[in-house]
Amino acid sequence: MSFAGLHHVDPKVNFDKEAYRLLKPSGILCIADALKNSKVAKFLDIFVDQYNSMGHQGNFLTEQTK
């Protein structure tokens, strides 16, 4: 599964709980998203925010995200 908008999910713990509930006992959950203050995060929150009529403010992953 690819979920390209995880940085719009808040709180992430709800997503995590549901994803783990759906996993098979030997399943693996691999999460990837932009890190807070990364070039990708800044592009989304500055450029996309400015030129998208809906704006953009992401709640990006941090080193402490579990």
DAJO-V508154 format. One line per field, one symbol per residue. burial: b if it has 9 or more other ideal C-beta (glycine too) atoms within 8 Angstrom, else e. A space follows every 50 residues. Layout:
# DAJO-V508154
burial=???
This chain:
# DAJO-V508154
burial=eeeeebbebeebeebbeebeeebeeeeeeeeeebbeebeebbbbbeebbe eeeeebebebbeeeee
